[in-house]
Structures are given as structure tokens and as C-alpha cells.
Amino acid sequence: MKITTTAIIAALSVAGLATPTVAADYQDIRHQVEVPHGERQVTAVYQPKTMVSYRQVGNMTPNRPSTARCMWKAEISVERHLQAPAGQGSHVVRTLVPTKLIEGSTNGRCAQGKEQVSSALARRTDEVRSHVLAVAAEDRNALMAELSIAQGNPAG
């Protein structure tokens, strides 16, 4: 019984450490495009959205050197926000592919290393900005097709 209880507690604690969290980084990265849609202009805004997951490996035992490491993975997707002029339509959000993956590790426990992860992601801002611009460029044809269908002209 003791082994089963210990195994369940260990499994639950590991599952809790692997939970993804939303990072607030890259709020200043924004790419905006004006697109014609019938008689009016629609604004397409592309912004990164970051989900970071953490996984604790190793352990910290008394009277022994620590082997604890925090393995982290940041998945950066791009969200497209379509905005019609005020009072002339709705706001539509779509998450685009591909996503960008940034991985790393820090010494110690994940709870203590989240600030280091934020710093590591902040150093990669130019890389994320390039990813947003590339995804926005790839999305141009799909965006025009979606707007044509919304206007009732599927041929473009």
C-alpha cells in the first residue's frame, strides 16, 4: 500500500510540473496589414502567443549534490486578429501555423528558474519577430481567400 501511495503522489507531482503556462513575453511584437475588403479596409494584426511548458528532472537530496534541472519548451504561435472599421463588423481571431519551438534548461527547480526562462526568451526577440513576419507573409493568400468567401465571391 505504501509503494502505491508513493507512486501516485510522485506521478501527480510530475504531472503538475509539466503543465504549460502562458508567457507574457513579446507583447511589443506586432505586425499590422491593411487589406481591402469590398468597399472598406480590414486591419489584420499578427501577434505572437507563447506557451511555455516546464519539466523537472533530477532531484535535490539532503547531503548530496543536486542533480535537479528544469527542462523548458516555449511554443510560439502567431495569432491573426481581423478588425473591421468601428461599427462595421466583428473581430475575428485565428491561430496560424507553423509554430516556432524554443527549448532550453536551467539548473535547479522549475519554480526557481522561471525568471531565467523569461530572460532567455527575451534574448530571442528578433528571432520571434522574424517568425511573425514570415507567418504573416505566408498567410496573405489564405487571408485574401477568406475575405473573398466572406464577401460572397469564392473565386477571389
N, C-alpha and C positions, 0 to 999 in steps of 0.2 A: 504494500500500500504506500509506503514511504517513497519508493522509487517512482511509482506512477504519479504521485502528487508533485514530486520534484520535477519530473519530466514535463508535466502540464504547466507548472509555474515557469519553467525555463522556456517552453515554447511560446507562452503568452508574452513574456518579456522580450523575446527576439522579434516576435510579430509586431510589437509596439514600436520597436526601434526602426523597422523597415517602412514605416508609414511615410508616404510622400507629403510634403508641405509646400505651400505656395510661397515663393520668394518675392519680395517686393522690389528686387533689383530691376534695373533697366526701365524705370518709369519715364526717363527723359528721352528714350529712343522712340521716335515716331516718324512715320513716312506718310505723307498725305498726297493724294492724287485727286484732281477734279476730272470727272468723267461725264460726257454728255449723255443724257437720258431723255429722249424726246425733246420737249421744249425747255427743259431745265437741266441744271448741273447737279450731279450727285457727288458727294465727297466720300472717297474711300480712304480710310485711315488704317494703316498697318502698324501693329504694336506687338512686341514680344510678350509672351506669357511663360513664366518659369515655374516648373515643378521640380523640387529637389527631394530626393529620397536618400535616407541615411541607413547604413547597415553597420552595426557594431560587430567587430571581430576581435578575437583575443580576449584577455581578461586582466584584471588587476587583483592580484592576490597579496595578502599581507606577507611581509618579509621576503618578497621575490620581486625581480624586475618586472615591470609592466609590459605586457605584450598587446595591450589594447590599442586598436586602430579604428578609426571611423572611415569607412568607405562611403563616398557620396557620389551621387549621379544627378546632374541637372539636365532636364529635358526642356529645351526651349522651342516652343511652338510659336507660330505667328497668327494673331487674330486680325481679321479684316472687319472693320466697322463701316457699314454703309449708312450714310446720313443724307437724307433728302433735306432741301431747304426747310426752314422752320414752317410748320403748319402744312407741309405738302407731302407728307409721307411718314414712314416709320424708320426706326433704327434697327438694322439687321446685323448680327454678329456671326461670323463663321470662323472656325479654326482651320487653318490651312496646313497642308503637308508639303514638304518634308519637315521633320523636326530636327533640331541640332542637339547633339549629345555632348556634354562636357562632364568629364569624370575626374575624380581625384581622391586623395585620402589625407587624413590628418592624424597626428599622434594623439592618443588618449581617447576619452569617451566622446560620443557624438554630441551629447548635451553641452559639453565644454568647447567643442570645435566649430560651432555654427558661425561664429564671428569670423573665423579663418576661412570658412567656405564662402561667406559673403565677400571677403576681400579677394579671394581667388576669382570669383565671378566678376567682380568689379574690374579686375585687370584684363578681362576678356571682352570689354565693352565694344571695341572696334570690330571684333570677330562677330559679335551678335548683331551689330548694326549692318554689317555686310550680309549676314544671313537674312535679315528682314528685307533689305533691298533686293536680294536675289529672289526671294519668295514672291515679293510684290511684282517683280518683272515677269516671273513665270505665271502669275495669276492674271495678267492683263487679258488674255484671250478668254479665259473662263469667266471673268467678270463681265466682259462685253457680251458674251453669250447669255449669261444670267439676266443682264439688263434687257437684252432683246426679247427674251422669253417673258419677262415681267411686263414688257410693253405690249406683248401680244404679237410679236414678229419673230418667230423662231428661226427664220432663215438668216437673221442678222441685219 
